[in-house]
Amino acid sequence: MPNDQIHITALSPGWRARLDWYLASCGQGFNAGMIGRDRLHDVAALEALSDVELSGLGLERADIPALVFADLFGVPTPDDAGDA
């Protein structure tokens, strides 16, 4: 079994609450813990960016969960805004 204990120390305050809230609001009837763990590295990589770096990507911290899980929930991301 892979070691899924991830210790993250340099992330912005509130990242876990944003992730938990997003998963709870989108996913009725799925294992949020398992799915969240599978993508935690992606969340951590984005959370580790500065606000300036995120802005350069067209993102805010609040956008990170939707971006990382967009393929599962079909929630529009900032990149989708230009497609309408």
SULRA-V648484 format. One record per helix or strand. SS is the DSSP state (h for helix, s for strand). FROM is the first residue (numbers start at 1). TO is the last residue. If there is no record, write none. Layout:
ss;from;to
SS;FROM;TO
SS;FROM;TO
This chain:
ss;from;to
h;15;26
h;32;38
h;40;47
h;51;56
h;61;68
h;70;73
h;78;83
